[in-house]
Amino acid sequence: MQVEEAVFRYDDTCLPSSDADNAVAYIKSATTNKTCTHKWTVEHKMQAPIFIYYQLDNYYQNHRRYVKSRSDKQLWNKASEGDTSNCSPEDKTKGNAPIVPCGLIAWSLFNDTYKFSMNNKDLTVNKKNIAWSSDRGSKFGKNVYPKNFQSGELIGGAKLDESIPLSEQEDLIVWMRTAALPTFRKLYGKIETDLEANNEIEIVIQNNYNTYEFGGKKNLVLSTTTWIGGKNPFLGMAYLVVGGLSLFCSIGFILLYVIKP
């Protein structure tokens, strides 16, 4: 079975032409309509489950200060909700109450949303079990609930439901497993219905997340998988680069041996 993948960049297409010169003000405004619609014709059959990813470019989640801005004790244990020593400036409210979850990683939680429909019927997006089971079971507590989150003057990203424990907030769990490279994908959900070739899919996107301020790009990715996973050209490219360097070095050593034994 072949992996089928569709990639749509939308940070530019979802930006109205009237706001193209002032994208930061547009995305920060609370009054602008940030909904945009994309029509997609399926080229080849996509067999369920179809994985939905969001891809961010030029986003350095591996920055040292960003990676350290969290409290693993607080995420796991309700009794440690006051442990915010590594979370500044998103550690406490002005009234000195602890923020749960604290830190810049949680504060910058991705908040774009996607809705899919076909023939005027919504396609269900399953958002269960999108995070690693080890993260859900051993890093995020079942008795830890969001508290004072995104309640300050500067809102970073998505808000959290304070009635749901962190162990069930899977979008947060996925986001807080920080990426090693500045271009990365994170799992948003799964469509558990086959899509046939030439199906017309309507995608409604809420373009909320501010990547314009740092020149980032946003892509929506839909992909199937095989028994060895999804499409990932990195390994093949790495083999070609290492093989090319090895060949170059071997030719250099041969020439060196012939010219000056």
C-alpha positions as CSV (number, residue, x, y, z in Angstrom):
1,M,0.0,0.0,0.0
2,Q,1.3,3.4,-1.0
3,V,1.3,6.4,1.4
4,E,-1.0,9.2,0.2
5,E,-0.4,12.7,1.4
6,A,-1.9,16.1,0.8
7,V,-0.3,19.3,2.0
8,F,-1.9,22.8,2.1
9,R,-0.2,25.9,3.1
10,Y,-2.8,28.4,4.5
11,D,-1.1,31.1,6.5
12,D,-0.9,33.1,3.2
13,T,-4.2,32.0,1.5
14,C,-6.2,32.6,4.7
15,L,-4.8,36.2,5.0
16,P,-7.2,38.7,3.4
17,S,-5.5,40.8,0.7
18,S,-6.6,44.0,2.5
19,D,-4.5,42.9,5.6
20,A,-1.5,41.5,3.7
21,D,0.6,44.5,4.7
22,N,-0.4,44.4,8.3
23,A,-0.7,40.7,9.1
24,V,0.3,40.9,12.7
25,A,-2.4,43.4,13.5
26,Y,-4.9,41.2,11.7
27,I,-4.1,38.1,13.6
28,K,-4.0,39.9,17.0
29,S,-7.3,41.6,16.5
30,A,-10.2,40.1,18.5
31,T,-12.8,41.5,16.0
32,T,-11.6,40.2,12.6
33,N,-13.2,37.1,11.1
34,K,-10.4,34.5,10.8
35,T,-12.4,31.8,9.1
36,C,-11.4,30.7,5.6
37,T,-12.6,27.8,3.4
38,H,-10.5,25.5,1.2
39,K,-11.9,23.2,-1.5
40,W,-9.9,20.0,-2.0
41,T,-10.4,17.2,-4.6
42,V,-9.0,13.9,-3.5
43,E,-6.5,12.7,-6.1
44,H,-6.1,9.1,-5.0
45,K,-8.0,6.9,-2.6
46,M,-7.0,7.5,1.0
47,Q,-7.7,4.5,3.2
48,A,-8.7,5.2,6.9
49,P,-7.3,6.1,9.3
50,I,-6.3,9.4,7.7
51,F,-4.0,11.4,10.0
52,I,-4.4,15.1,10.2
53,Y,-1.3,17.1,11.1
54,Y,-0.5,20.8,11.4
55,Q,3.0,21.7,10.3
56,L,4.9,24.8,11.5
57,D,8.0,26.2,9.8
58,N,10.6,28.5,11.3
59,Y,9.4,27.7,14.8
60,Y,12.2,26.9,17.3
61,Q,10.6,24.8,20.0
62,N,14.2,23.6,20.7
63,H,15.3,27.0,22.1
64,R,16.8,26.4,25.5
65,R,14.7,28.9,27.4
66,Y,11.5,27.7,25.8
67,V,12.2,24.0,26.4
68,K,13.0,24.7,30.1
69,S,9.9,26.8,30.6
70,R,7.7,24.1,32.2
71,S,7.2,22.3,35.5
72,D,6.9,18.5,35.2
73,K,6.1,18.2,38.9
74,Q,3.2,20.5,38.5
75,L,1.9,18.7,35.4
76,W,1.8,15.4,37.3
77,N,0.9,16.2,40.9
78,K,-1.9,18.5,42.1
79,A,0.1,19.0,45.4
80,S,2.9,20.6,43.3
81,E,0.8,23.2,41.5
82,G,2.9,25.9,43.2
83,D,6.1,24.6,41.7
84,T,6.5,27.3,39.0
85,S,10.2,28.2,39.5
86,N,11.1,27.5,35.9
87,C,8.0,29.0,34.3
88,S,8.7,32.8,34.3
89,P,7.2,34.9,32.9
90,E,4.1,32.6,32.7
91,D,4.4,31.4,36.3
92,K,1.9,33.3,38.4
93,T,-0.9,35.8,38.0
94,K,-0.7,39.4,39.2
95,G,-2.4,38.2,42.4
96,N,0.5,35.7,42.9
97,A,-1.7,32.7,42.2
98,P,0.0,29.8,40.3
99,I,-0.8,29.2,36.7
100,V,-1.5,25.6,35.8
101,P,0.0,24.5,33.4
102,C,2.7,27.1,33.7
103,G,5.5,28.1,31.3
104,L,5.9,29.3,27.8
105,I,5.4,25.9,26.1
106,A,1.8,25.5,27.4
107,W,1.1,29.3,27.0
108,S,2.0,29.1,23.3
109,L,-0.4,26.2,22.7
110,F,-1.5,25.9,19.0
111,N,-5.1,27.1,18.5
112,D,-5.9,26.8,14.8
113,T,-8.9,24.5,14.2
114,Y,-10.0,22.5,11.1
115,K,-13.4,21.2,10.1
116,F,-14.0,18.8,7.2
117,S,-17.2,18.1,5.3
118,M,-18.2,16.1,2.2
119,N,-21.5,16.3,0.4
120,N,-22.7,18.8,3.1
121,K,-22.1,16.2,5.8
122,D,-19.4,16.8,8.4
123,L,-16.5,14.3,8.6
124,T,-15.9,13.3,12.2
125,V,-12.4,14.1,13.4
126,N,-11.3,11.7,16.2
127,K,-9.0,13.5,18.7
128,K,-8.7,10.5,21.1
129,N,-5.4,8.7,21.5
130,I,-3.4,11.3,19.5
131,A,-0.8,11.7,22.2
132,W,1.7,9.1,23.4
133,S,0.2,6.7,26.0
134,S,3.4,7.1,28.1
135,D,2.8,10.8,28.2
136,R,-0.8,10.5,29.2
137,G,-0.1,7.9,31.8
138,S,3.0,9.1,33.5
139,K,3.6,12.8,32.8
140,F,0.1,14.5,33.0
141,G,-1.9,13.9,36.2
142,K,-5.5,12.7,36.3
143,N,-6.2,15.0,39.2
144,V,-4.5,18.1,37.8
145,Y,-6.8,20.7,36.3
146,P,-6.0,23.9,34.4
147,K,-6.0,27.0,36.7
148,N,-5.6,30.7,35.9
149,F,-4.5,29.6,32.4
150,Q,-4.4,32.3,29.6
151,S,-6.0,34.8,32.1
152,G,-3.4,37.5,31.7
153,E,-3.2,40.5,29.4
154,L,-1.2,38.7,26.7
155,I,-2.9,35.6,25.3
156,G,-0.4,33.2,23.8
157,G,-2.6,30.5,22.1
158,A,-5.4,28.1,22.9
159,K,-7.3,28.0,26.2
160,L,-8.0,24.9,28.2
161,D,-11.2,23.5,29.7
162,E,-10.8,23.8,33.5
163,S,-13.2,20.9,34.0
164,I,-11.0,18.4,32.2
165,P,-7.8,17.0,33.8
166,L,-4.5,17.5,32.0
167,S,-4.3,13.8,31.3
168,E,-7.2,14.1,28.9
169,Q,-6.2,17.4,27.3
170,E,-4.5,15.6,24.4
171,D,-3.9,18.7,22.2
172,L,-1.8,20.1,25.1
173,I,0.1,16.8,25.6
174,V,1.0,16.6,21.9
175,W,2.1,20.2,21.9
176,M,4.3,19.9,25.0
177,R,6.4,17.1,23.4
178,T,8.7,19.8,21.9
179,A,10.2,19.3,18.4
180,A,13.9,19.1,17.8
181,L,13.9,20.9,14.4
182,P,12.4,24.3,13.4
183,T,10.1,22.6,10.9
184,F,7.8,20.0,12.5
185,R,4.4,18.3,12.4
186,K,2.1,17.5,15.2
187,L,-0.9,15.2,15.2
188,Y,-4.3,17.1,15.3
189,G,-6.7,14.1,14.8
190,K,-7.8,11.3,12.6
191,I,-10.5,10.9,10.0
192,E,-11.8,7.3,10.2
193,T,-13.6,7.3,6.9
194,D,-12.1,6.3,3.6
195,L,-11.8,9.1,1.0
196,E,-12.3,8.0,-2.6
197,A,-10.6,9.6,-5.6
198,N,-12.4,12.7,-6.9
199,N,-14.3,13.2,-3.6
200,E,-14.9,17.0,-3.0
201,I,-13.8,17.9,0.5
202,E,-14.6,21.3,2.1
203,I,-12.1,22.4,4.8
204,V,-13.0,25.2,7.1
205,I,-9.9,26.6,8.8
206,Q,-9.8,29.0,11.8
207,N,-6.6,30.9,11.3
208,N,-5.9,32.0,14.8
209,Y,-2.3,31.2,15.5
210,N,0.2,34.0,15.2
211,T,3.1,32.9,13.0
212,Y,3.3,36.2,11.1
213,E,5.3,37.9,13.8
214,F,8.3,35.7,13.4
215,G,7.9,34.8,9.7
216,G,6.6,31.3,10.2
217,K,4.5,29.2,7.9
218,K,1.5,27.0,8.6
219,N,0.5,23.9,6.7
220,L,-2.3,21.4,7.0
221,V,-1.3,17.9,6.2
222,L,-3.5,14.8,5.6
223,S,-1.7,11.5,5.3
224,T,-2.2,7.8,5.3
225,T,0.3,5.3,6.7
226,T,1.7,1.9,6.0
227,W,3.0,-0.7,8.5
228,I,6.3,1.2,8.6
229,G,4.7,4.6,9.2
230,G,4.0,7.7,7.0
231,K,5.9,9.5,4.4
232,N,9.3,10.7,5.7
233,P,12.0,11.6,3.1
234,F,14.5,12.6,5.8
235,L,16.1,9.2,6.2
236,G,16.6,8.7,2.4
237,M,18.1,12.2,2.1
238,A,20.4,11.5,5.0
239,Y,21.6,8.3,3.4
240,L,22.3,10.1,0.1
241,V,24.2,12.9,1.8
242,V,26.3,10.5,4.0
243,G,26.9,8.2,1.0
244,G,28.0,11.2,-1.1
245,L,30.4,12.4,1.5
246,S,31.8,8.9,2.0
247,L,32.3,8.6,-1.8
248,F,34.0,12.0,-2.0
249,C,36.4,11.1,0.9
250,S,37.3,7.7,-0.6
251,I,38.1,9.3,-4.0
252,G,40.2,11.9,-2.1
253,F,42.2,9.2,-0.2
254,I,42.7,7.2,-3.4
255,L,44.1,10.3,-5.2
256,L,46.3,11.1,-2.2
257,Y,47.7,7.5,-2.2
258,V,48.4,7.6,-6.0
259,I,50.0,11.1,-5.9
260,K,51.9,10.7,-2.7
261,P,52.0,7.1,-1.4
